[in-house]
Amino acid sequence: MYVRLSQNREHDEDRPQRQIDACTAWLKSREISDVEAYTDDDRSAYKGKPRPEYKRLMGDIRTGEVTQVIALHVDRLLRNMTEMEGLIDLAERTGCKIDTVESGELDLTTSAGRGMARMMANFATIEVERKSERHLSKAKQMRTQGRGMGRRPFGWASVNGGLLPEKAKSFVTVEQAASEAKILREGISDLLEGKSLHSIAESWNRSGVTTTAGRPWTLRSVREVLMRWRNCGLVVHLDEVVEGVEAVWHPVATREEVEGVRGILNNDARRTSPGPTPRHLLTNIATCGKHGTGMHVGTQYSKSKAGTTKFSVYRCNNARSVNGDRCFLTIKADTLESAVHQAVRQRLVFGKAEGLAPTEQERATLSTLRSDRAKLVKSEQDIAERVGSGEWGLTVADAALKGIKARRAELDSDISKITRRYALASLLGDRPVKDGKVSIMRAAEIGNDFKGLDLSQQRTIIRSLLTVTVMPGRDSAERIKIQNRT
């Protein structure tokens, strides 16, 4: 018995059960009792969404474990001609019988039966395409009215901000929606202040709050929620902001804040793999002056008449190299961190804080840079497709990619410079962030109390303000070269 629901956003257990009941009645009328149910819930066949149970069913047919299949209708079993051809081939090779409650038997052993099955699959494909067109037309109309569609978004009682009827499965109380909105605003502020997605996800999970689907938070789901244009009251259609249309829901953040969040999370230089959270201030921020590679913290021992002393050092990441290019450059952690603390304080307390925020020109430039980069990525994908199809050889492709990769590296560098300024301006600005302006008083306050900040916030400030290089030589502060980024 194969059961599939294309869409079940509210995880209504009664919906797949109705298909099961109809198939069970059909089986009972034919006194068939040796049955196993294969159920793909909330799985669209037309869009190519993975269907693990359908895949398992096909495998069991191949091995002979399944000799007959019953589904409610042919469009529950498959929705395109490609899958129909695969099923016809499998049925011919195994002799498996295919039946449906509403469409009758699919006789795939005769040319007439196969022709009828293909016709039914073709009609199913046409119907789903028409349904898709109607859905897209309705979605476009809703967007021009400033309204949304889909599952209830985190932070609102409904997709359009108002309360849903009591009978709706996704109904939430005013208190719950307000609580989610508060958590969402705090998450936006936390990210702008330098906290990581990992720490935000952990905090939300510890508080017991879940996604609107009732699942725990992951790095991906937190990222998607924080980056939504919806958060600042902008309407999106086909992944593009619909300018000039006012949303019917109330925003939870300013456009400036959302742009700051998107600037941080879209930065290609940002580490995207979860990995371990850095436990030391300058891990992979300080670089070796000999090799230009990052540095990490290790332990060294010093022996004297008084005994053995243990202390922490930053050492070049090439210290563990196995290719013969081993580097022995180290510096005491206290010496390096003290020099960086002093440089940060000097910059924030006595420097020109107003010059740290991105200018209007930079904000406009950032959008252009991202657009240019997206075009380069598309060009790379086109070249890969040409190579894959055999149209281009590797030599031609390498020549074409050389210039693209060089230009993309330039764009990545320029984008990184501006997005660092967004993150820093948000951290040093008055809350809520307005126009990305830096508060002189706030900058001085953070400069004087830098050691009291969260480690991730300290690292964000250092990455945004300074470059730190450790040169070869004896252990002393003179080996440390610190330069301003902006």
C-alpha positions as a printed Julia matrix, in Angstrom:
486×3 Matrix{Float64}:
   0.0     0.0     0.0
   1.56    3.33   -1.09
   0.3     6.57    0.45
   1.59   10.06   -0.35
   0.57   13.55    0.72
   2.02   16.36   -1.39
   1.58   18.91    1.37
   0.8    18.47    5.05
   2.25   21.54    6.72
   0.27   21.06    9.92
   1.24   17.35   10.15
  -2.43   16.35   10.33
  -2.39   12.59   11.01
  -5.96   12.24    9.7
  -5.0    13.27    6.16
  -2.76   10.27    5.26
  -5.1     8.05    7.26
  -7.95    8.78    4.83
  -5.88    7.31    1.96
  -4.94    4.34    4.14
  -8.61    3.7     5.0
  -9.66    3.74    1.33
  -6.85    1.35    0.33
  -7.55   -0.91    3.31
 -11.21   -1.2     2.32
 -10.16   -2.14   -1.24
  -7.78   -4.81    0.1
 -10.38   -6.16    2.52
 -12.94   -6.58   -0.28
 -10.42   -8.77   -2.07
  -9.38  -10.65    1.09
  -5.77   -9.48    0.85
  -4.17   -9.42    4.3
  -0.39   -9.64    3.82
   0.15   -5.89    3.45
   2.8    -3.31    4.32
   2.17    0.46    4.15
   4.71    2.8     2.54
   3.86    6.41    3.5
   5.51    9.6     2.23
   3.94   12.45    4.2
   4.33   16.05    2.95
   6.32   14.92   -0.11
   5.69   16.49   -3.52
   6.46   14.1    -6.38
   6.22   16.77   -9.08
   8.93   19.0    -7.61
  11.34   16.12   -7.29
  11.31   16.2    -3.49
  13.02   13.08   -2.08
  10.53   10.28   -1.35
  12.3     7.74    0.85
   9.31    5.37    1.13
   8.72    5.37   -2.64
  12.4     4.55   -3.13
  12.12    1.72   -0.59
   8.99    0.42   -2.35
  10.78    0.3    -5.72
  13.65   -1.58   -4.1
  11.28   -4.14   -2.55
   9.59   -4.68   -5.92
  12.99   -5.39   -7.51
  13.81   -8.01   -4.86
  10.4    -9.66   -5.19
   9.31   -8.85   -1.66
   6.41   -6.8    -3.06
   4.31   -8.47   -5.79
   1.32   -6.08   -5.89
   0.9    -2.36   -5.22
  -2.29   -0.49   -4.32
  -2.6     3.32   -4.2
  -5.59    5.65   -3.98
  -5.0     7.12   -7.46
  -2.26    7.01  -10.07
  -1.29   10.61   -9.2
  -0.55    9.51   -5.61
   1.92    6.97   -6.95
   3.69    9.22   -9.47
   3.26   12.6   -11.17
   5.51   12.62  -14.25
   6.31   10.62  -17.34
   9.88    9.79  -16.28
   8.69    7.9   -13.19
   5.95    6.2   -15.21
   8.52    4.82  -17.67
  10.61    3.56  -14.75
   7.57    1.87  -13.21
   6.58    0.27  -16.54
  10.08   -1.13  -16.97
  10.11   -2.46  -13.39
   6.66   -4.05  -13.73
   7.66   -5.76  -16.99
  10.82   -7.2   -15.43
   9.25   -8.36  -12.14
   5.6    -9.0   -13.02
   4.46   -6.76  -10.16
   0.73   -5.86  -10.37
  -0.25   -2.19   -9.98
  -3.78   -1.24   -8.81
  -5.46    1.99   -7.74
  -8.7     2.48   -5.83
 -10.02    5.33   -7.99
  -8.24    4.8   -11.34
  -8.5     1.04  -11.58
  -5.77   -1.43  -12.5
  -2.71   -0.28  -14.42
  -2.17   -3.18  -16.8
   1.49   -2.66  -17.7
   1.85   -6.05  -19.36
   0.11   -5.0   -22.61
   0.8    -2.17  -25.06
  -2.79   -0.87  -24.63
  -2.43   -0.87  -20.85
   0.93    0.86  -21.0
  -0.5     3.47  -23.39
  -3.41    4.13  -21.0
  -1.0     4.41  -18.05
   1.16    6.91  -19.95
  -1.94    8.93  -20.82
  -3.0     9.03  -17.16
   0.49   10.13  -16.09
   0.47   12.8   -18.79
  -2.9    14.15  -17.62
  -1.63   14.13  -14.02
   1.41   16.19  -15.07
  -0.79   18.7   -16.94
  -3.09   19.05  -13.93
  -0.27   19.67  -11.49
   1.26   22.26  -13.84
  -2.1    24.04  -14.07
  -2.4    23.92  -10.31
   1.1    25.39  -10.02
   0.18   28.22  -12.41
  -2.95   29.0   -10.39
  -0.92   28.97   -7.18
   1.73   31.32   -8.62
  -0.96   33.7    -9.9
  -2.63   33.77   -6.5
   0.72   34.28   -4.78
   1.53   37.24   -7.04
  -1.86   38.82   -6.29
  -1.36   38.32   -2.54
   2.12   39.89   -2.68
   0.85   43.0    -4.52
  -1.65   43.39   -1.67
   1.16   43.21    0.86
   0.05   39.79    2.1
   1.93   36.53    2.58
   1.2    32.82    2.05
   2.34   29.57    3.54
   3.07   28.28    7.03
   2.76   30.6    10.02
   6.11   32.39   10.28
   8.05   32.41   13.53
   7.28   35.65   15.41
   3.71   36.16   14.15
   0.36   34.61   15.02
  -0.35   34.05   11.33
   1.29   34.61    7.96
  -0.32   38.06    7.78
   0.12   39.02   11.42
  -3.45   38.65   12.68
  -4.95   35.84   14.71
  -6.15   32.7    12.97
  -9.53   31.05   13.68
  -9.58   28.85   16.77
 -10.06   25.72   14.62
  -6.84   26.32   12.63
  -4.08   23.86   13.43
  -1.4    26.58   13.47
  -3.29   28.85   15.86
  -1.19   30.38   18.63
  -2.07   32.75   21.42
  -1.21   36.43   21.42
   1.23   35.75   24.26
   3.08   33.03   22.33
   3.37   35.18   19.18
   4.63   38.13   21.28
   7.15   35.85   23.0
   8.46   34.59   19.63
   8.7    38.17   18.32
  10.74   39.16   21.39
  13.1    36.2    20.89
  13.42   37.07   17.19
  14.33   40.71   17.95
  16.91   39.57   20.5
  18.39   37.11   17.98
  18.8    39.91   15.41
  20.48   42.14   18.0
  22.72   39.3    19.22
  23.96   38.56   15.7
  24.59   42.25   14.99
  26.53   42.46   18.26
  28.9    39.71   17.15
  27.36   36.54   18.58
  27.48   33.4    16.44
  24.57   31.48   14.94
  25.71   28.52   17.01
  25.31   30.42   20.31
  21.92   31.85   19.24
  20.62   28.39   18.26
  21.82   26.93   21.57
  20.16   29.75   23.51
  16.83   29.29   21.72
  16.89   25.52   22.22
  17.72   25.89   25.92
  14.74   28.21   26.36
  12.43   25.49   25.02
  11.19   27.51   22.04
  10.84   25.56   18.77
  10.27   26.34   15.09
   6.66   26.72   13.95
   6.91   23.09   12.77
   7.74   22.06   16.35
  11.36   21.14   15.59
  14.58   22.14   17.43
  16.6    25.0    16.01
  19.57   24.31   13.76
  22.18   26.7    12.34
  20.34   26.64    9.01
  16.87   27.35   10.44
  18.16   30.19   12.65
  19.99   31.7     9.67
  16.87   31.56    7.48
  14.66   33.17   10.13
  17.09   36.0    10.91
  17.68   36.84    7.22
  14.0    37.2     6.23
  13.02   40.52    4.68
   9.65   39.93    6.37
  11.3    40.88    9.67
  11.43   44.54    8.6
   8.02   44.53    6.89
   9.15   43.98    3.3
   7.15   41.76    0.94
   9.07   39.21   -1.17
   7.92   37.53   -4.39
  10.05   34.98   -6.26
  13.02   35.83   -3.98
  12.86   39.53   -4.88
  11.75   42.4    -2.61
   8.56   44.03   -3.93
   9.38   47.7    -3.5
   6.55   50.16   -2.9
   4.22   47.56   -1.37
   3.39   47.94    2.32
   3.08   44.68    4.26
  -0.06   44.06    6.3
   1.97   42.66    9.23
   3.95   44.66   11.75
   7.77   44.47   11.44
   9.98   43.38   14.34
  13.17   45.12   13.12
  14.28   48.03   10.96
  15.42   47.6     7.37
  18.85   48.78    8.48
  19.07   45.93   10.98
  17.96   43.3     8.47
  20.45   44.59    5.9
  23.13   44.35    8.58
  22.16   40.75    9.36
  22.13   39.8     5.69
  25.46   41.54    5.19
  27.03   39.46    7.97
  25.52   36.11    6.98
  26.06   36.57    3.23
  29.74   37.31    3.72
  31.57   34.56    1.81
  34.58   34.93    4.09
  32.41   33.86    7.02
  33.12   30.36    8.33
  30.05   28.32    7.34
  30.83   24.92    8.88
  29.72   24.66   12.51
  33.04   23.33   13.83
  34.21   23.96   17.38
  33.66   27.44   18.78
  37.03   29.24   19.23
  38.04   29.32   22.9
  40.83   31.87   22.57
  40.82   35.53   21.61
  43.12   35.49   18.59
  42.8    31.97   17.15
  43.15   32.32   13.34
  42.93   36.11   13.69
  46.61   36.58   14.48
  48.8    35.47   11.54
  52.37   34.24   11.28
  54.67   36.88    9.75
  56.76   34.15    8.14
  54.07   32.06    6.4
  50.98   34.29    6.51
  48.94   31.46    8.05
  46.71   31.67   11.12
  47.87   30.94   14.65
  46.39   28.8    17.39
  46.98   28.37   21.12
  49.25   25.69   22.51
  51.17   24.99   25.71
  54.87   25.35   26.49
  56.95   24.55   29.55
  59.87   26.44   31.05
  62.3    24.77   33.44
  64.21   26.6    36.14
  65.68   25.92   39.56
  62.28   26.73   41.06
  60.62   24.03   38.95
  58.67   23.73   35.72
  56.38   26.56   34.62
  53.47   25.97   32.26
  52.19   28.8    30.04
  50.09   29.35   26.89
  51.51   30.48   23.55
  50.17   31.3    20.1
  51.98   29.24   17.48
  51.87   29.13   13.69
  49.45   26.58   12.26
  52.41   25.16   10.29
  53.89   23.94   13.58
  52.3    20.54   12.93
  53.14   20.38    9.25
  54.13   16.95    7.92
  55.49   18.14    4.57
  58.78   19.43    5.91
  57.7    23.09    6.05
  57.35   23.12    9.81
  57.32   26.51   11.55
  58.53   27.08   15.12
  57.26   30.67   15.48
  55.53   31.22   18.82
  54.72   34.1    21.17
  53.37   34.15   24.7
  49.57   34.44   24.71
  49.58   37.06   27.48
  52.01   39.27   25.54
  50.02   39.13   22.31
  46.56   39.52   23.85
  47.69   42.43   26.03
  49.01   44.3    22.97
  45.73   43.71   21.09
  43.62   44.85   24.06
  45.61   48.06   24.2
  45.26   48.63   20.43
  41.46   48.12   20.55
  41.1    50.54   23.46
  43.26   53.12   21.69
  41.15   52.84   18.54
  37.73   52.99   20.2
  38.39   55.48   22.99
  40.71   57.91   21.22
  40.05   57.23   17.51
  37.39   58.7    15.21
  34.41   56.45   15.88
  32.14   58.04   13.3
  34.39   56.77   10.52
  33.75   53.14   11.46
  30.21   52.89   10.05
  29.58   52.06    6.39
  28.78   55.14    4.32
  25.76   55.55    2.06
  28.1    55.03   -0.88
  29.32   51.73    0.58
  25.75   50.56    1.2
  24.88   51.13   -2.45
  28.15   49.57   -3.56
  27.49   46.41   -1.52
  24.34   45.63   -3.48
  26.2    46.07   -6.78
  29.11   43.89   -5.62
  26.78   41.05   -4.63
  24.94   41.28   -7.95
  28.25   41.14   -9.86
  29.38   38.16   -7.81
  26.12   36.29   -8.45
  26.69   36.74  -12.21
  30.2    35.27  -11.9
  28.88   32.26   -9.99
  26.28   31.73  -12.73
  29.06   31.88  -15.34
  31.03   29.24  -13.43
  27.96   26.99  -13.33
  27.44   27.44  -17.09
  31.07   26.44  -17.75
  30.69   23.36  -15.52
  27.59   22.32  -17.49
  29.45   22.75  -20.79
  32.27   20.53  -19.52
  29.81   17.97  -18.21
  28.01   17.79  -21.55
  31.3    17.41  -23.42
  30.87   20.7   -25.27
  34.05   22.15  -23.7
  37.31   20.47  -22.81
  39.12   21.04  -19.52
  41.8    23.23  -21.11
  39.23   25.65  -22.54
  37.28   25.64  -19.26
  40.38   26.36  -17.16
  41.26   29.34  -19.37
  37.74   30.72  -19.05
  37.63   30.15  -15.27
  40.98   31.81  -14.58
  39.73   35.35  -15.08
  36.42   34.63  -13.35
  38.12   33.27  -10.23
  40.47   36.26  -10.01
  37.58   38.71  -10.31
  35.52   36.8    -7.76
  38.4    36.94   -5.28
  38.48   40.73   -5.7
  34.72   40.98   -5.15
  34.92   38.73   -2.06
  37.57   41.0    -0.57
  35.54   44.15   -1.24
  32.33   42.58    0.11
  34.15   41.39    3.24
  35.47   44.88    3.97
  32.0    46.44    3.9
  30.21   43.65    5.79
  32.81   43.86    8.56
  31.88   47.53    8.92
  28.19   46.63    9.13
  28.85   44.22   12.0
  31.05   46.71   13.83
  28.64   49.64   13.35
  25.79   47.52   14.74
  27.84   46.61   17.79
  28.97   50.2    18.45
  25.67   51.9    17.57
  22.84   52.93   19.86
  20.23   50.22   20.14
  18.09   49.8    18.17
  20.51   50.47   15.33
  19.54   53.55   13.34
  21.15   54.41   10.0
  24.22   52.35   10.95
  25.66   55.31   12.85
  28.28   54.72   15.5
  27.85   56.24   18.94
  31.07   57.9    20.18
  30.01   57.3    23.79
  29.17   53.65   23.08
  32.52   53.13   21.34
  34.41   54.6    24.3
  32.36   52.52   26.73
  33.16   49.28   24.86
  36.81   50.26   24.47
  37.2    50.74   28.22
  35.3    47.54   29.09
  36.53   45.39   26.19
  37.62   42.48   28.4
  34.12   42.27   29.88
  32.5    41.48   26.53
  31.54   38.03   25.29
  34.48   36.29   23.54
  32.63   36.18   20.19
  31.95   39.94   20.47
  35.62   40.63   21.22
  36.67   38.61   18.18
  34.16   40.45   15.95
  35.58   43.82   17.01
  39.19   42.75   16.49
  38.48   41.25   13.05
  36.67   44.44   12.05
  39.25   46.91   13.38
  42.69   45.36   13.16
  45.11   43.02   11.46
  47.5    41.25   13.84
  50.8    39.8    12.58
  53.51   38.15   14.69
  57.03   38.48   13.27
  59.95   36.08   13.94
  62.28   36.93   16.83
  62.65   36.69   20.57
  59.57   36.99   22.74
  58.7    40.7    23.01
  55.92   43.13   22.13
  58.11   44.59   19.37
  57.47   41.47   17.27
  53.73   42.29   17.11
  52.59   44.33   14.1
  49.07   45.71   14.52
  47.45   47.75   11.75
  44.06   49.45   11.43
  41.66   48.01    8.85
  39.58   51.17    8.35
